[in-house]
Amino acid sequence: MKVVSRNVDLPISKIYPHPDNPRKDVGDVSELAESIKANGIFQNLTVVGGGKGAPTADDYTVIIGHRRLSAAKQAGLKQVPCMVVEMDEREQAATMLLENMQRSDLTIYEQAQGFQMMLDLGETQDGIAEKTGFSKSTIRHRLKLLELDPEEFAKAQERQATFSDYIELEKLKNPESKTEALKAIGTSSFKYTIERLITRENAVANAEKVMEFLDGKLKKIQYDNRFQYKQIGYMPISKTLTEERQKEIDDLIGKGAKYYTVSSVSPEYAWAYIYADAEQADDTEKQKRTEQENRRRAREAKISKLERQTAALRKAFVKEFANREYIGKVTEAFLTSYYLDDIDYDEVAEVLGIELKDSESCDDLTKNPNYKKQVKQHPESVMLAMLLTVYEGTYRTAVHDFNGDYRRNDQLGEWYAILTRVGYRMSSDEIKLLSGEHECFREEAK
């Protein structure tokens, strides 16, 4: 930086804000304007001749003093004291960024934009760290914020999101996943959302590796042609492709194995089914497959029964729930739920003990005198009943897959988190089922 003039009064009409000032909003300068009216400006503005903000080469662009310039205009000043300097664009960006940071005037998003501006001007992260005093890790984390959806980021800020929350988003690779998790920041479901999305991304990555491996080893058949063959195995393609699993596939090659895949709404539940030519089947193999299927069905039935029993416990709790002490927690859970479009009003009426005629709809429920009474006396009960219907929907509380193996259920975990916050006590079976530690998952199905 070269100082051209340390103290010169310049016409305020010839001084313009810098368009790249990291602080996008100078805020309310009314108090500062009153001070300037009474006492004048104590600290000179720093300006460059011409510059990005100036319409002509005879005008000036502010580098330091944007708030003072705005307040001076509001105070009606015609001239302001300035220090005129020469700076290249990189120096201007660094100076503005450092000045605002030292005054704690910037949001973390504005800091990130400032860092990116310096990078765009050819600065390195090492250079930014040296000039601003921020560590390279902080700079790197700030820059990651620019990858997020700006609109959703603004909403997250309103929910008092912390910087550590945003660092959690870096565990996700997919932009769509980050946006989904960003929507949950500041809510009770954020932790579960992050874990669920990490599981999904890992499942997708594993599925890609497994499919590539299968394509290189086996012939792929169409779903409609599967009855021409006999099934000799199946495997979840979303799990890690271990050496043991690779060996299993290699052993099938000699049997002329083929495969097809079935994927559900989520990649965590995608499967590959292995087939061989039908003539290879014999009575021994048929008997073995029959025994395996019988064991699988028995195991799956036992786990399903436990799931139904625990669901009954949750429903009984909600039916009896009426405690205004927890209205704040229930309201928060209700307002931050992503599943409210799935409310089953018929079931809500049943949980609340309200009889509806077959011809009546959810609109009729809201007009029902008993419903209105419960909304007035115990709104927390009504909201919890609605949450029950969206979290306990068909297949939403299952913690096992087709084989009876444990399948993590983040949505059920989120529902239990809500219930326990309002006084629910999980049974031993519920705790073990949710974590996958229940003995039913250790029973052999071979």
N, C-alpha and C positions, 0 to 999 in steps of 0.2 A: 504494500500500500504506500502511495506517495501522497503527502499532504500538499495541496495546492494553496489553500488559504485556511488558516486556523479560525478566523473570526470575521465573518462577513454577513451583513444583513441582506437577505435576498427577498424579492417579492414573493409573497405566498402563492400568488397566481401562477408562478413559474415552477412550483415544486409539486411533484407528483409521487404517489405511493409506488413502491416497487411491486409489480404484478406477481412476483414469485416470493413475496414475504411469507414465511412459514405460518405466521399467525394470520389466519384468514379474516378474523373478526377482531377489531381493536377494542370492542366492548363499549361500555358506557363511559364517555369522557366528560360528562357534565361537571363533575367535581373538579377535575383537572382544569377544565375551561374556566371555572370560577377562580381558581388559584392563579391562572395565567393572567386573567383580567386584573387581579389585585396586585400581583407580584412580578409578572412577566415570566419569561422562560429562563431558567437558571442554567440549563445544560444545552449546548448547541446541538442542532440536528446534524447528522453526518450525511452528506449527499455526494453524488457524482454528477459531473456534467453530462447531459444527455442521458444515456442509460435506457433500459427497457421500458420504463414507465413514462419517459418524456416524449411528447409528440414531436419536438424539434431538437436540434443539437444545442439550441440556446436555452433550453429548459433544463431542469434538474430532476433526478430520481433519488428518493430517500433510501438510505441504507439503514440508518439507526434513527429512530424518532417518529415512527408512524403514529403513535398515540398523541405525541406532542403536536404533530402536524394537524391531526384531526381536531384536537382540542383548541389549537390556535385559530383554526377556521371558525369553530363554533364561538370562540371569544371575540371574533371580529377583527383580528390582527391583520395588518396589511403586509408586514414584513416579519421575518423570523431570523434569529441568529443561526448561522450554519458554519460547519467546517467542510470545505470542499476537498475531496480526495480523488485520487485515481486508483481504480481497482478493476481487475478483470472479472468476468462473470463468476468464476469459481470462488474468488475472494469475497465477492458480494454475497453469494449464497452462504458461505461459511460464516461470514460476519453476522448476517441476519439470524442465522440459525443459532449461533452461539449466544448472541445478545438476548434472544427470546428465552433460550433455555436457562440462562443465568438468572433471569427474572421469574422463572417458573411460569411463564405465560402460555406455553404450548401444551396442547393435549398430546397424548402419546401418538395419536394418528397424525397430527401435524408434525411431530418430530419425525415420524417415519417418512412423511412426504418430503421433509427437509433433507433427510439422509439420502433419499432417492434422487432428489434434485442435484445434490453434490455428486452422486455417482454418475448421473447423466452428463455432468460437466467434466467428467474424466477423473474425479477423485476416487481413491481406493478406500476400502473399509479401514485399513490401517491409518490412512491419512485422516479420515473422519474421526477416528478414535483419538488421534493425536491432537487434533484441532478442538474437539468438543469436550474431551475428558471422559466420554462414555466408553465403557469396555466394548470390545468387539462382539462379545456375546449379546450384550444389550442392543447394539446396533443391528445385529442379525435378527434378533427376536422382533425388534420394531419393524424392520423391513418386511417380515413375514405378514404383518398386519395388512399390508397393501394387497395381499393376495385374497383377502376376504371381501365379501359382498359389502360395499359401502353402506347401503341402506340397512342391512341387518346389523352391521357393526354399530351404526348410530342407535338402533333400538337396544342393542346389548349395553351400550354405554348408559342408556336411561335406566337399565335394570341394575346399575351399580356393579358392572362386571369389573373384575380385578385383572391386572396384567398377567397374573399366574393362570387365570382362566384361559386367556388367549394362548399362553404357552402350551396348555393342554391340547389345543387344537392342532399343534404341530405334530402330534402323534398320528394324525390322519394325513393321508396322501391325496385322496380324491377331493377335488374342489366342491363337488356336490355334497360329500360327507361333511366337509368343513362348514358349509352353509347350513346344513341341517343341525349340526352341533352348535353353531353360533346362535341359532334360534332358541336353544335350550339354556344358554348361558344366563346365570342369574335366577334359574328356577331349580326346584328340588330334583328335577330329572336329569340335570346336566351330567352328573357322574355316570349314571346308567347309560345315557345317550352316547357318551364318549366310548364307554366299554363296548356297547352294542355295535357301534360303527367300526371300531377297531376289529371286532370279531368278524364283521361282514367283509371288511377289506381283506383281512387275512384269508377268509374263506374264498373270496374271488381270486386272490393270488394263488392259493393252493389249487383251486379248480383249474386255472389256466395251465399250471405245471402238470397236473394229473392228466388233463385232456391231451396235452402235447405228448406225454409219455404213452398214453393209450393209443393215440393216432400212429405213433411210431412202431407200436408192437402188434396191435390187433386190428382186424377189419371192423369198420363201423357199419351197423345195420340200421334199417329204419324201424321205428316203433311198430308199424303195422305188420312187419315181417317177422316179429319175434316168435310167433307161434310155429314157425318152421323149424325152430331149434329148441333145445332144452336148456333151461337155466342152470348154471353150475356155480354161480356166485354173484355177489353184489358188493359194492363198496361206496362209501360217501366220498365224492370227489373233492369235497371242500376241506378235507383233513390233510395233514402234512404227508407228503409222499416219502415214507420211510424206506430204508433198504429192504426191510421185511416185506413191505407191500409190493415193492418192485419185484422181489423174488417170486411172490405169489402170482403176479401177472406173467413173469417169464415162464413159470411152470405150466401156465395154461396154454402157452403158444403151441406146444406139441399136441394139444387136444383140438386144434383147429378153432380156438376160441374167437368169438365175435363180441361186440358190445353195443349197447345203445344207452343213451342218458335220458334221465327225467329230471327236470328242474322245477321247483315250486316257485312261489313268489319271491323267495329269498335264496341267495346262493348258498347259505349255510346248510340248506336241506336238499341239495342236489345229489343225485345218485347215479352210478354207472352199474348197469346190470350185464353180467357176463353170461354168454351163451355158447353152446357147442352144437355140433351137428346132432340131429335127433337120433340117428342110428347108434350113437355112442352110449345111449342110456341103457342101463340094465336093471334088473330087479333089485340088486343090492343098493345101487345108487338111488333108485326111487324110494326104497325103504328109508335110507339114510336122510334123504331130503324131507320125507314125510315126518320123521322123528324130529328133525331140526325145526320144521315149521310148527309142529305141535308144542315144542318147548318155547319157541318164540311167542306163540299165541298165549300160552299160559303166563309167561313172564310179562308180556304186554298187558294182559288182562289184570294181573295183580297190581301193576303200577297204576293203571288207569283207575282201578278201584280206590287206591290211596289218594289219587288226585281228586276224585269225586268227593271223598270223605273230607279232605282238607278244604275243598271249595264250599262244602256245606258249613264248615266251621266259620269261614269268612262271611258267608251270607247270613248266618245266624247272628253274628256280631253286628252287621250292618242293620239288620231288621230291628234289633234292640237298641241301636245307637240313638241317643238323644242327650247331648251335652253341649250347651252353649259356650262352655269354657274353651272348646276346641274350634269355634266357628272361624277364627282367623286362619288356622292351619288347613281346615277343610276348604275354605274359600280360595286360599293360595293354590292348593292342589287342583281345585276345580278350574280356576282361571288359567292355569299353565298347562293343562292337559291338551295333548294333540289329538285326542280321540273323541272329542265331544260330538262330532258328526255321527258317531256310532251309537248314541244313546238309544236304548230299547225302552220306549215309554210304557209298553205293556208290562215289561218286567219291573220297571220303576213302580208302577201302580201295584203290582203284586207284592213287592218288598215293603211298600208303605201301607199295605193292607187296604187298598182302595179297589173296589170292584168296578170294572168297566164292562159295558155291554160289547158284544162282538162287533157291533156297528160303530162303536165309538173310536175316535182317533186320539192322537196326542193333544190336539186342540181341545177336545172334550175333557181330557185330564186336567188341563190348566183351569178349566171352568168349574171343576168339581169342588163343592164346598169343603169336603174333607181334605182335599189337596191344598186348597187355599189356607185352611186352618193350620196344616202342618208347615207350610211355607212361612207363615207368620210366627208360629210358636217355635219351630225347630228347623230353620232353613239349613242348618248343618246336616241334619238327617236326610233331607231331600237331596242335597248336593252329593252326599256320600252314596246314596242309593243310585244316583245317576252314574257316578264313577264306577260303582260295582258293575253296572250293565256293560260299560265299555271295556273294563279290564277283564271281566269274566266271560267275554263272548266265546263262541265256539272255537275250540282248539287254542285259545289264547293263554290258557293256564297250564298247558302240557309241559312237562319237563323231561319227556322221553321221545325217542324217534320210533320209526317203524320196527326196529329190532329190540326195542326196550332198553336201549342204551341212553345214558343221561344226555340231555340236550339243554344247555343253559337257556334260561328264559328271562331276559332282562325286563320285559314288560311286567311279568309277574313279580320280579324283584322290586320294581318301581311301585307296584300296587301294595306290596307288603310294607314298603317304606312309608307309604301314606297311612296305612292302617295302624302301624305301630306308633306313629306320631300322635295318633288320637286315642291311644289306650289299648290297642289290640296286643295280645300276647301269643306269640307263635308257639305251637306245640312242637315237641321233639321231632315228630314225623315231618312237619312242615319245614323246619330248619334243615333237616337232613335231605329232604327232597329238593329243596331250592338250591342247596350247595352241591348236590350230587353225591353226598356221602351216605345216603340211605343204603341199607343192606340189600334192598331189592335190586340195585344196580350191579351188585357184585355176584349175583346168581348167574351161573353158567347157562348160556342159551345155545351151546354147541350141540 
